[in-house]
Amino acid sequence: MPDTTQVSAKTESTKYRVRIAAGKNEVVADEPADKGGGDTGASPYQILLSSLAACTAITLRMYAERKGWDTGEIAVDVSFETEKGDTRITRKLTFGKTMAEAEHERLIAVANACPVHKVLTGKIAIATS
């Protein structure tokens, strides 16, 4: 049985502002002022990158807890550049505690296996109706 997730987005009366419903939670998206928006929420690209950052941090925390590793705070910084249809995402992991090199390398491999990473680097089909 496939995993499914659903969200819905609805425009508001404020130009480009969108209310996103994700289960019991709500998020507001907007465009920055320099793109004509009110900058009242994260941009769609920021929300996309937030998904990768959050999934990475959660996946790393779960793995470290199972291994009994004390990583301290896990910080994930994500950015991207896009030009002529090519996009490059850069992700930087920072751990609050110093770890052995082998643990650090393993956590990088685990980050690359987080579910959102797999979706973004896999085959994606979008059906619009």
N, CA, C and O atoms as CSV, one atom per row, in Angstrom:
chain,resi,resn,atom,element,x,y,z
A,1,MET,N,N,0.842,-1.180,0.000
A,1,MET,CA,C,0.000,0.000,0.000
A,1,MET,C,C,0.890,1.247,0.000
A,1,MET,O,O,1.796,1.351,0.827
A,2,PRO,N,N,0.650,2.182,-0.902
A,2,PRO,CA,C,1.512,3.366,-0.973
A,2,PRO,C,C,1.266,4.332,0.184
A,2,PRO,O,O,0.158,4.423,0.713
A,3,ASP,N,N,2.315,5.047,0.563
A,3,ASP,CA,C,2.160,6.135,1.529
A,3,ASP,C,C,1.478,7.289,0.813
A,3,ASP,O,O,1.799,7.583,-0.339
A,4,THR,N,N,0.545,7.940,1.480
A,4,THR,CA,C,-0.106,9.101,0.884
A,4,THR,C,C,-0.099,10.249,1.869
A,4,THR,O,O,-0.207,10.056,3.080
A,5,THR,N,N,0.027,11.424,1.334
A,5,THR,CA,C,-0.039,12.651,2.114
A,5,THR,C,C,-0.834,13.641,1.295
A,5,THR,O,O,-0.721,13.670,0.070
A,6,GLN,N,N,-1.632,14.449,1.954
A,6,GLN,CA,C,-2.429,15.426,1.229
A,6,GLN,C,C,-2.375,16.762,1.943
A,6,GLN,O,O,-2.431,16.826,3.171
A,7,VAL,N,N,-2.267,17.812,1.175
A,7,VAL,CA,C,-2.409,19.172,1.680
A,7,VAL,C,C,-3.314,19.924,0.708
A,7,VAL,O,O,-3.490,19.508,-0.436
A,8,SER,N,N,-3.879,21.021,1.168
A,8,SER,CA,C,-4.645,21.871,0.262
A,8,SER,C,C,-4.216,23.308,0.470
A,8,SER,O,O,-3.838,23.706,1.572
A,9,ALA,N,N,-4.280,24.077,-0.597
A,9,ALA,CA,C,-3.896,25.489,-0.545
A,9,ALA,C,C,-5.006,26.322,-1.159
A,9,ALA,O,O,-5.549,25.976,-2.209
A,10,LYS,N,N,-5.341,27.424,-0.496
A,10,LYS,CA,C,-6.390,28.311,-0.991
A,10,LYS,C,C,-5.886,29.749,-0.935
A,10,LYS,O,O,-5.274,30.179,0.043
A,11,THR,N,N,-6.162,30.476,-2.013
A,11,THR,CA,C,-5.780,31.884,-2.034
A,11,THR,C,C,-6.637,32.662,-1.049
A,11,THR,O,O,-7.758,32.275,-0.717
A,12,GLU,N,N,-6.078,33.758,-0.600
A,12,GLU,CA,C,-6.808,34.677,0.268
A,12,GLU,C,C,-7.023,35.980,-0.493
A,12,GLU,O,O,-6.590,36.113,-1.637
A,13,SER,N,N,-7.684,36.929,0.135
A,13,SER,CA,C,-7.934,38.198,-0.550
A,13,SER,C,C,-6.658,39.015,-0.730
A,13,SER,O,O,-6.578,39.841,-1.638
A,14,THR,N,N,-5.667,38.793,0.121
A,14,THR,CA,C,-4.380,39.480,-0.006
A,14,THR,C,C,-3.610,38.876,-1.171
A,14,THR,O,O,-3.489,37.655,-1.274
A,15,LYS,N,N,-3.092,39.722,-2.042
A,15,LYS,CA,C,-2.390,39.275,-3.242
A,15,LYS,C,C,-1.301,38.249,-2.920
A,15,LYS,O,O,-0.428,38.511,-2.091
A,16,TYR,N,N,-1.348,37.093,-3.565
A,16,TYR,CA,C,-0.379,35.993,-3.494
A,16,TYR,C,C,-0.326,35.250,-2.161
A,16,TYR,O,O,0.390,34.254,-2.054
A,17,ARG,N,N,-1.050,35.693,-1.159
A,17,ARG,CA,C,-1.066,34.998,0.132
A,17,ARG,C,C,-1.935,33.739,-0.004
A,17,ARG,O,O,-3.039,33.787,-0.546
A,18,VAL,N,N,-1.416,32.623,0.498
A,18,VAL,CA,C,-2.099,31.339,0.395
A,18,VAL,C,C,-2.099,30.669,1.765
A,18,VAL,O,O,-1.078,30.644,2.453
A,19,ARG,N,N,-3.242,30.133,2.150
A,19,ARG,CA,C,-3.339,29.378,3.396
A,19,ARG,C,C,-3.264,27.897,3.037
A,19,ARG,O,O,-4.046,27.399,2.228
A,20,ILE,N,N,-2.320,27.211,3.646
A,20,ILE,CA,C,-2.099,25.793,3.373
A,20,ILE,C,C,-2.605,24.999,4.568
A,20,ILE,O,O,-2.216,25.258,5.707
A,21,ALA,N,N,-3.472,24.033,4.303
A,21,ALA,CA,C,-3.976,23.148,5.350
A,21,ALA,C,C,-3.303,21.792,5.187
A,21,ALA,O,O,-3.362,21.179,4.122
A,22,ALA,N,N,-2.666,21.337,6.252
A,22,ALA,CA,C,-1.988,20.039,6.273
A,22,ALA,C,C,-2.480,19.303,7.509
A,22,ALA,O,O,-1.916,19.446,8.594
A,23,GLY,N,N,-3.519,18.529,7.342
A,23,GLY,CA,C,-4.127,17.880,8.495
A,23,GLY,C,C,-4.695,18.928,9.433
A,23,GLY,O,O,-5.461,19.792,9.005
A,24,LYS,N,N,-4.328,18.864,10.716
A,24,LYS,CA,C,-4.805,19.836,11.703
A,24,LYS,C,C,-3.967,21.115,11.707
A,24,LYS,O,O,-4.269,22.051,12.448
A,25,ASN,N,N,-2.931,21.160,10.895
A,25,ASN,CA,C,-1.995,22.281,10.920
A,25,ASN,C,C,-2.215,23.209,9.735
A,25,ASN,O,O,-2.677,22.788,8.675
A,26,GLU,N,N,-1.876,24.481,9.933
A,26,GLU,CA,C,-1.959,25.462,8.862
A,26,GLU,C,C,-0.629,26.192,8.728
A,26,GLU,O,O,0.079,26.436,9.705
A,27,VAL,N,N,-0.323,26.527,7.495
A,27,VAL,CA,C,0.879,27.290,7.166
A,27,VAL,C,C,0.452,28.369,6.179
A,27,VAL,O,O,-0.455,28.159,5.373
A,28,VAL,N,N,1.101,29.508,6.244
A,28,VAL,CA,C,0.822,30.573,5.288
A,28,VAL,C,C,2.007,30.690,4.345
A,28,VAL,O,O,3.164,30.698,4.765
A,29,ALA,N,N,1.689,30.781,3.064
A,29,ALA,CA,C,2.718,31.022,2.051
A,29,ALA,C,C,2.430,32.369,1.404
A,29,ALA,O,O,1.283,32.811,1.334
A,30,ASP,N,N,3.479,33.004,0.940
A,30,ASP,CA,C,3.351,34.304,0.276
A,30,ASP,C,C,4.607,34.512,-0.555
A,30,ASP,O,O,5.596,33.796,-0.398
A,31,GLU,N,N,4.557,35.462,-1.404
A,31,GLU,CA,C,5.745,35.850,-2.163
A,31,GLU,C,C,6.413,37.030,-1.462
A,31,GLU,O,O,5.749,37.806,-0.775
A,32,PRO,N,N,7.724,37.163,-1.636
A,32,PRO,CA,C,8.411,38.322,-1.049
A,32,PRO,C,C,7.905,39.623,-1.683
A,32,PRO,O,O,7.329,39.613,-2.771
A,33,ALA,N,N,8.126,40.720,-0.997
A,33,ALA,CA,C,7.664,42.018,-1.484
A,33,ALA,C,C,8.240,42.351,-2.861
A,33,ALA,O,O,7.554,42.951,-3.688
A,34,ASP,N,N,9.496,41.968,-3.113
A,34,ASP,CA,C,10.104,42.296,-4.408
A,34,ASP,C,C,9.495,41.501,-5.567
A,34,ASP,O,O,9.790,41.776,-6.730
A,35,LYS,N,N,8.646,40.516,-5.251
A,35,LYS,CA,C,7.943,39.744,-6.290
A,35,LYS,C,C,6.452,40.075,-6.283
A,35,LYS,O,O,5.658,39.379,-6.916
A,36,GLY,N,N,6.071,41.136,-5.567
A,36,GLY,CA,C,4.682,41.577,-5.554
A,36,GLY,C,C,3.850,41.052,-4.411
A,36,GLY,O,O,2.671,41.390,-4.312
A,37,GLY,N,N,4.419,40.240,-3.544
A,37,GLY,CA,C,3.681,39.698,-2.408
A,37,GLY,C,C,3.793,40.580,-1.183
A,37,GLY,O,O,4.408,41.645,-1.221
A,38,GLY,N,N,3.198,40.129,-0.108
A,38,GLY,CA,C,3.239,40.875,1.141
A,38,GLY,C,C,4.290,40.373,2.110
A,38,GLY,O,O,4.458,40.947,3.186
A,39,ASP,N,N,5.011,39.298,1.750
A,39,ASP,CA,C,6.050,38.710,2.592
A,39,ASP,C,C,5.501,38.340,3.968
A,39,ASP,O,O,6.157,38.551,4.988
A,40,THR,N,N,4.271,37.777,3.981
A,40,THR,CA,C,3.621,37.414,5.243
A,40,THR,C,C,3.795,35.934,5.584
A,40,THR,O,O,3.293,35.466,6.606
A,41,GLY,N,N,4.492,35.215,4.745
A,41,GLY,CA,C,4.748,33.800,4.976
A,41,GLY,C,C,5.921,33.356,4.137
A,41,GLY,O,O,6.460,34.126,3.343
A,42,ALA,N,N,6.308,32.120,4.315
A,42,ALA,CA,C,7.419,31.574,3.541
A,42,ALA,C,C,7.012,31.470,2.071
A,42,ALA,O,O,5.842,31.265,1.750
A,43,SER,N,N,7.988,31.613,1.196
A,43,SER,CA,C,7.715,31.462,-0.235
A,43,SER,C,C,7.563,29.971,-0.544
A,43,SER,O,O,8.012,29.131,0.236
A,44,PRO,N,N,6.938,29.638,-1.666
A,44,PRO,CA,C,6.833,28.224,-2.016
A,44,PRO,C,C,8.191,27.508,-2.064
A,44,PRO,O,O,8.291,26.361,-1.628
A,45,TYR,N,N,9.225,28.158,-2.582
A,45,TYR,CA,C,10.551,27.532,-2.585
A,45,TYR,C,C,11.062,27.313,-1.166
A,45,TYR,O,O,11.674,26.284,-0.879
A,46,GLN,N,N,10.817,28.268,-0.283
A,46,GLN,CA,C,11.250,28.099,1.103
A,46,GLN,C,C,10.517,26.941,1.771
A,46,GLN,O,O,11.101,26.218,2.578
A,47,ILE,N,N,9.247,26.764,1.441
A,47,ILE,CA,C,8.495,25.642,2.000
A,47,ILE,C,C,9.042,24.324,1.468
A,47,ILE,O,O,9.155,23.353,2.217
A,48,LEU,N,N,9.381,24.280,0.189
A,48,LEU,CA,C,9.986,23.075,-0.385
A,48,LEU,C,C,11.288,22.729,0.340
A,48,LEU,O,O,11.497,21.582,0.733
A,49,LEU,N,N,12.157,23.722,0.514
A,49,LEU,CA,C,13.429,23.485,1.198
A,49,LEU,C,C,13.213,23.145,2.675
A,49,LEU,O,O,13.965,22.358,3.251
A,50,SER,N,N,12.182,23.741,3.286
A,50,SER,CA,C,11.853,23.429,4.683
A,50,SER,C,C,11.504,21.961,4.835
A,50,SER,O,O,11.856,21.343,5.840
A,51,SER,N,N,10.819,21.395,3.855
A,51,SER,CA,C,10.474,19.977,3.905
A,51,SER,C,C,11.723,19.116,3.953
A,51,SER,O,O,11.807,18.172,4.739
A,52,LEU,N,N,12.692,19.445,3.110
A,52,LEU,CA,C,13.938,18.678,3.103
A,52,LEU,C,C,14.704,18.862,4.411
A,52,LEU,O,O,15.215,17.893,4.972
A,53,ALA,N,N,14.784,20.096,4.896
A,53,ALA,CA,C,15.518,20.360,6.142
A,53,ALA,C,C,14.871,19.650,7.328
A,53,ALA,O,O,15.560,19.021,8.130
A,54,ALA,N,N,13.551,19.751,7.439
A,54,ALA,CA,C,12.849,19.122,8.564
A,54,ALA,C,C,12.967,17.609,8.507
A,54,ALA,O,O,13.246,16.969,9.521
A,55,CYS,N,N,12.758,17.031,7.329
A,55,CYS,CA,C,12.842,15.579,7.194
A,55,CYS,C,C,14.250,15.085,7.529
A,55,CYS,O,O,14.416,14.056,8.184
A,56,THR,N,N,15.249,15.821,7.079
A,56,THR,CA,C,16.636,15.449,7.364
A,56,THR,C,C,16.901,15.467,8.864
A,56,THR,O,O,17.462,14.516,9.408
A,57,ALA,N,N,16.501,16.544,9.535
A,57,ALA,CA,C,16.735,16.662,10.981
A,57,ALA,C,C,16.010,15.557,11.750
A,57,ALA,O,O,16.572,14.967,12.672
A,58,ILE,N,N,14.772,15.284,11.373
A,58,ILE,CA,C,13.998,14.240,12.056
A,58,ILE,C,C,14.631,12.866,11.828
A,58,ILE,O,O,14.784,12.087,12.769
A,59,THR,N,N,14.993,12.575,10.595
A,59,THR,CA,C,15.601,11.287,10.263
A,59,THR,C,C,16.907,11.102,11.021
A,59,THR,O,O,17.160,10.026,11.563
A,60,LEU,N,N,17.742,12.140,11.066
A,60,LEU,CA,C,19.012,12.052,11.788
A,60,LEU,C,C,18.796,11.853,13.283
A,60,LEU,O,O,19.493,11.057,13.911
A,61,ARG,N,N,17.841,12.566,13.850
A,61,ARG,CA,C,17.557,12.426,15.285
A,61,ARG,C,C,17.092,11.004,15.596
A,61,ARG,O,O,17.549,10.399,16.566
A,62,MET,N,N,16.178,10.465,14.768
A,62,MET,CA,C,15.688,9.097,14.985
A,62,MET,C,C,16.830,8.087,14.921
A,62,MET,O,O,16.929,7.196,15.764
A,63,TYR,N,N,17.683,8.230,13.921
A,63,TYR,CA,C,18.790,7.289,13.747
A,63,TYR,C,C,19.768,7.384,14.918
A,63,TYR,O,O,20.181,6.367,15.476
A,64,ALA,N,N,20.134,8.615,15.283
A,64,ALA,CA,C,21.088,8.807,16.386
A,64,ALA,C,C,20.527,8.251,17.697
A,64,ALA,O,O,21.263,7.650,18.479
A,65,GLU,N,N,19.237,8.447,17.937
A,65,GLU,CA,C,18.627,7.908,19.161
A,65,GLU,C,C,18.682,6.387,19.178
A,65,GLU,O,O,18.981,5.791,20.213
A,66,ARG,N,N,18.396,5.752,18.042
A,66,ARG,CA,C,18.445,4.279,17.984
A,66,ARG,C,C,19.861,3.769,18.240
A,66,ARG,O,O,20.048,2.717,18.853
A,67,LYS,N,N,20.852,4.518,17.770
A,67,LYS,CA,C,22.246,4.115,17.962
A,67,LYS,C,C,22.796,4.515,19.333
A,67,LYS,O,O,23.867,4.054,19.729
A,68,GLY,N,N,22.066,5.371,20.059
A,68,GLY,CA,C,22.550,5.846,21.346
A,68,GLY,C,C,23.625,6.915,21.204
A,68,GLY,O,O,24.421,7.116,22.120
A,69,TRP,N,N,23.656,7.599,20.071
A,69,TRP,CA,C,24.655,8.644,19.827
A,69,TRP,C,C,24.126,9.983,20.315
A,69,TRP,O,O,22.979,10.341,20.048
A,70,ASP,N,N,24.961,10.716,21.025
A,70,ASP,CA,C,24.613,12.062,21.480
A,70,ASP,C,C,25.174,13.060,20.485
A,70,ASP,O,O,26.356,13.401,20.525
A,71,THR,N,N,24.320,13.521,19.598
A,71,THR,CA,C,24.748,14.473,18.568
A,71,THR,C,C,24.639,15.909,19.045
A,71,THR,O,O,25.183,16.814,18.412
A,72,GLY,N,N,23.940,16.132,20.158
A,72,GLY,CA,C,23.595,17.490,20.535
A,72,GLY,C,C,22.559,18.000,19.548
A,72,GLY,O,O,21.893,17.218,18.869
A,73,GLU,N,N,22.433,19.300,19.476
A,73,GLU,CA,C,21.481,19.891,18.532
A,73,GLU,C,C,21.875,19.550,17.095
A,73,GLU,O,O,23.053,19.594,16.743
A,74,ILE,N,N,20.903,19.218,16.285
A,74,ILE,CA,C,21.133,18.965,14.866
A,74,ILE,C,C,20.561,20.148,14.101
A,74,ILE,O,O,19.375,20.457,14.214
A,75,ALA,N,N,21.407,20.803,13.328
A,75,ALA,CA,C,20.963,21.920,12.493
A,75,ALA,C,C,21.147,21.535,11.029
A,75,ALA,O,O,22.173,20.969,10.652
A,76,VAL,N,N,20.153,21.845,10.215
A,76,VAL,CA,C,20.198,21.549,8.789
A,76,VAL,C,C,19.914,22.849,8.037
A,76,VAL,O,O,18.828,23.416,8.159
A,77,ASP,N,N,20.871,23.308,7.276
A,77,ASP,CA,C,20.720,24.511,6.456
A,77,ASP,C,C,20.657,24.085,5.002
A,77,ASP,O,O,21.528,23.359,4.524
A,78,VAL,N,N,19.627,24.534,4.294
A,78,VAL,CA,C,19.407,24.135,2.911
A,78,VAL,C,C,19.224,25.377,2.056
A,78,VAL,O,O,18.525,26.315,2.440
A,79,SER,N,N,19.861,25.373,0.894
A,79,SER,CA,C,19.676,26.465,-0.066
A,79,SER,C,C,19.666,25.865,-1.463
A,79,SER,O,O,20.074,24.722,-1.667
A,80,PHE,N,N,19.195,26.651,-2.414
A,80,PHE,CA,C,19.276,26.160,-3.778
A,80,PHE,C,C,19.478,27.301,-4.750
A,80,PHE,O,O,19.153,28.458,-4.482
A,81,GLU,N,N,20.024,26.927,-5.882
A,81,GLU,CA,C,20.190,27.844,-7.015
A,81,GLU,C,C,19.527,27.185,-8.201
A,81,GLU,O,O,19.619,25.971,-8.380
A,82,THR,N,N,18.868,27.972,-9.000
A,82,THR,CA,C,18.293,27.428,-10.211
A,82,THR,C,C,18.628,28.356,-11.371
A,82,THR,O,O,18.522,29.577,-11.257
A,83,GLU,N,N,19.029,27.767,-12.473
A,83,GLU,CA,C,19.379,28.538,-13.652
A,83,GLU,C,C,19.113,27.690,-14.889
A,83,GLU,O,O,19.599,26.565,-15.003
A,84,LYS,N,N,18.347,28.236,-15.798
A,84,LYS,CA,C,18.049,27.581,-17.074
A,84,LYS,C,C,17.522,26.162,-16.882
A,84,LYS,O,O,17.901,25.255,-17.623
A,85,GLY,N,N,16.646,25.964,-15.889
A,85,GLY,CA,C,16.041,24.663,-15.675
A,85,GLY,C,C,16.868,23.687,-14.863
A,85,GLY,O,O,16.390,22.599,-14.540
A,86,ASP,N,N,18.096,24.046,-14.525
A,86,ASP,CA,C,18.935,23.192,-13.684
A,86,ASP,C,C,18.908,23.720,-12.253
A,86,ASP,O,O,19.095,24.914,-12.019
A,87,THR,N,N,18.676,22.832,-11.311
A,87,THR,CA,C,18.600,23.225,-9.907
A,87,THR,C,C,19.631,22.446,-9.108
A,87,THR,O,O,19.802,21.240,-9.289
A,88,ARG,N,N,20.313,23.160,-8.219
A,88,ARG,CA,C,21.291,22.540,-7.326
A,88,ARG,C,C,20.904,22.881,-5.898
A,88,ARG,O,O,20.817,24.054,-5.535
A,89,ILE,N,N,20.673,21.854,-5.089
A,89,ILE,CA,C,20.348,22.032,-3.677
A,89,ILE,C,C,21.594,21.722,-2.860
A,89,ILE,O,O,22.257,20.707,-3.075
A,90,THR,N,N,21.900,22.603,-1.930
A,90,THR,CA,C,23.035,22.415,-1.027
A,90,THR,C,C,22.481,22.264,0.386
A,90,THR,O,O,21.671,23.071,0.842
A,91,ARG,N,N,22.931,21.221,1.066
A,91,ARG,CA,C,22.464,20.947,2.434
A,91,ARG,C,C,23.689,20.843,3.327
A,91,ARG,O,O,24.628,20.108,3.022
A,92,LYS,N,N,23.675,21.581,4.429
A,92,LYS,CA,C,24.784,21.560,5.390
A,92,LYS,C,C,24.261,21.072,6.736
A,92,LYS,O,O,23.293,21.613,7.272
A,93,LEU,N,N,24.908,20.050,7.270
A,93,LEU,CA,C,24.555,19.487,8.568
A,93,LEU,C,C,25.532,19.987,9.624
A,93,LEU,O,O,26.741,20.026,9.395
A,94,THR,N,N,25.005,20.366,10.773
A,94,THR,CA,C,25.846,20.779,11.894
A,94,THR,C,C,25.340,20.079,13.140
A,94,THR,O,O,24.138,20.047,13.402
A,95,PHE,N,N,26.258,19.521,13.901
A,95,PHE,CA,C,25.914,18.810,15.127
A,95,PHE,C,C,26.489,19.553,16.320
A,95,PHE,O,O,27.616,20.046,16.277
A,96,GLY,N,N,25.695,19.628,17.396
A,96,GLY,CA,C,26.108,20.350,18.591
A,96,GLY,C,C,27.255,19.699,19.347
A,96,GLY,O,O,27.968,20.367,20.095
A,97,LYS,N,N,27.434,18.395,19.154
A,97,LYS,CA,C,28.508,17.670,19.834
A,97,LYS,C,C,29.472,17.098,18.801
A,97,LYS,O,O,29.077,16.749,17.688
A,98,THR,N,N,30.728,17.011,19.185
A,98,THR,CA,C,31.732,16.404,18.325
A,98,THR,C,C,31.542,14.894,18.319
A,98,THR,O,O,31.319,14.274,19.359
A,99,MET,N,N,31.636,14.319,17.128
A,99,MET,CA,C,31.455,12.867,16.998
A,99,MET,C,C,32.661,12.274,16.285
A,99,MET,O,O,33.450,12.988,15.666
A,100,ALA,N,N,32.788,10.968,16.383
A,100,ALA,CA,C,33.837,10.263,15.648
A,100,ALA,C,C,33.577,10.413,14.155
A,100,ALA,O,O,32.430,10.548,13.727
A,101,GLU,N,N,34.641,10.388,13.369
A,101,GLU,CA,C,34.529,10.550,11.914
A,101,GLU,C,C,33.593,9.502,11.305
A,101,GLU,O,O,32.808,9.823,10.413
A,102,ALA,N,N,33.666,8.268,11.773
A,102,ALA,CA,C,32.804,7.206,11.235
A,102,ALA,C,C,31.330,7.507,11.507
A,102,ALA,O,O,30.486,7.269,10.642
A,103,GLU,N,N,31.007,8.026,12.691
A,103,GLU,CA,C,29.626,8.388,13.006
A,103,GLU,C,C,29.167,9.535,12.113
A,103,GLU,O,O,28.048,9.521,11.600
A,104,HIS,N,N,30.030,10.521,11.932
A,104,HIS,CA,C,29.703,11.681,11.100
A,104,HIS,C,C,29.424,11.242,9.663
A,104,HIS,O,O,28.441,11.677,9.063
A,105,GLU,N,N,30.269,10.399,9.116
A,105,GLU,CA,C,30.070,9.906,7.752
A,105,GLU,C,C,28.788,9.092,7.639
A,105,GLU,O,O,28.085,9.184,6.633
A,106,ARG,N,N,28.479,8.304,8.649
A,106,ARG,CA,C,27.249,7.518,8.635
A,106,ARG,C,C,26.027,8.423,8.659
A,106,ARG,O,O,25.042,8.150,7.972
A,107,LEU,N,N,26.077,9.499,9.443
A,107,LEU,CA,C,24.954,10.430,9.510
A,107,LEU,C,C,24.743,11.160,8.187
A,107,LEU,O,O,23.606,11.468,7.829
A,108,ILE,N,N,25.815,11.440,7.460
A,108,ILE,CA,C,25.666,12.038,6.121
A,108,ILE,C,C,24.950,11.056,5.195
A,108,ILE,O,O,24.075,11.453,4.425
A,109,ALA,N,N,25.317,9.776,5.266
A,109,ALA,CA,C,24.639,8.760,4.455
A,109,ALA,C,C,23.169,8.647,4.851
A,109,ALA,O,O,22.308,8.487,3.986
A,110,VAL,N,N,22.873,8.726,6.148
A,110,VAL,CA,C,21.491,8.659,6.624
A,110,VAL,C,C,20.711,9.878,6.119
A,110,VAL,O,O,19.552,9.749,5.727
A,111,ALA,N,N,21.334,11.049,6.128
A,111,ALA,CA,C,20.666,12.254,5.611
A,111,ALA,C,C,20.262,12.059,4.152
A,111,ALA,O,O,19.186,12.489,3.737
A,112,ASN,N,N,21.122,11.414,3.387
A,112,ASN,CA,C,20.825,11.177,1.975
A,112,ASN,C,C,19.732,10.137,1.773
A,112,ASN,O,O,19.245,9.959,0.657
A,113,ALA,N,N,19.345,9.452,2.838
A,113,ALA,CA,C,18.293,8.446,2.761
A,113,ALA,C,C,16.974,8.926,3.368
A,113,ALA,O,O,16.028,8.146,3.466
A,114,CYS,N,N,16.894,10.191,3.776
A,114,CYS,CA,C,15.635,10.660,4.356
A,114,CYS,C,C,14.552,10.631,3.276
A,114,CYS,O,O,14.852,10.827,2.098
A,115,PRO,N,N,13.307,10.391,3.659
A,115,PRO,CA,C,12.243,10.225,2.672
A,115,PRO,C,C,12.077,11.399,1.696
A,115,PRO,O,O,11.858,11.169,0.507
A,116,VAL,N,N,12.174,12.628,2.159
A,116,VAL,CA,C,12.007,13.759,1.240
A,116,VAL,C,C,13.179,13.836,0.263
A,116,VAL,O,O,12.988,14.170,-0.906
A,117,HIS,N,N,14.381,13.533,0.730
A,117,HIS,CA,C,15.545,13.482,-0.170
A,117,HIS,C,C,15.284,12.471,-1.283
A,117,HIS,O,O,15.543,12.740,-2.456
A,118,LYS,N,N,14.768,11.305,-0.898
A,118,LYS,CA,C,14.484,10.260,-1.890
A,118,LYS,C,C,13.451,10.729,-2.907
A,118,LYS,O,O,13.586,10.454,-4.099
A,119,VAL,N,N,12.422,11.434,-2.449
A,119,VAL,CA,C,11.407,11.947,-3.373
A,119,VAL,C,C,12.023,12.963,-4.333
A,119,VAL,O,O,11.784,12.911,-5.540
A,120,LEU,N,N,12.818,13.889,-3.787
A,120,LEU,CA,C,13.393,14.952,-4.627
A,120,LEU,C,C,14.408,14.437,-5.621
A,120,LEU,O,O,14.602,15.045,-6.674
A,121,THR,N,N,15.064,13.326,-5.313
A,121,THR,CA,C,16.066,12.793,-6.232
A,121,THR,C,C,15.539,11.626,-7.062
A,121,THR,O,O,16.255,11.082,-7.903
A,122,GLY,N,N,14.288,11.245,-6.823
A,122,GLY,CA,C,13.685,10.138,-7.563
A,122,GLY,C,C,12.839,10.635,-8.717
A,122,GLY,O,O,12.836,11.821,-9.048
A,123,LYS,N,N,12.131,9.712,-9.314
A,123,LYS,CA,C,11.238,10.045,-10.419
A,123,LYS,C,C,9.945,10.611,-9.832
A,123,LYS,O,O,9.337,10.008,-8.948
A,124,ILE,N,N,9.543,11.756,-10.325
A,124,ILE,CA,C,8.327,12.408,-9.841
A,124,ILE,C,C,7.380,12.614,-11.020
A,124,ILE,O,O,7.784,13.116,-12.069
A,125,ALA,N,N,6.148,12.231,-10.847
A,125,ALA,CA,C,5.106,12.499,-11.839
A,125,ALA,C,C,4.040,13.348,-11.179
A,125,ALA,O,O,3.616,13.052,-10.062
A,126,ILE,N,N,3.604,14.392,-11.847
A,126,ILE,CA,C,2.553,15.264,-11.318
A,126,ILE,C,C,1.371,15.216,-12.286
A,126,ILE,O,O,1.497,15.560,-13.461
A,127,ALA,N,N,0.236,14.787,-11.771
A,127,ALA,CA,C,-0.986,14.749,-12.577
A,127,ALA,C,C,-1.879,15.900,-12.126
A,127,ALA,O,O,-2.200,16.008,-10.942
A,128,THR,N,N,-2.273,16.738,-13.039
A,128,THR,CA,C,-3.109,17.884,-12.727
A,128,THR,C,C,-4.478,17.692,-13.369
A,128,THR,O,O,-4.576,17.343,-14.545
A,129,SER,N,N,-5.543,17.921,-12.585
A,129,SER,CA,C,-6.898,17.802,-13.154
A,129,SER,C,C,-7.685,19.061,-12.868
A,129,SER,O,O,-8.847,19.165,-13.260
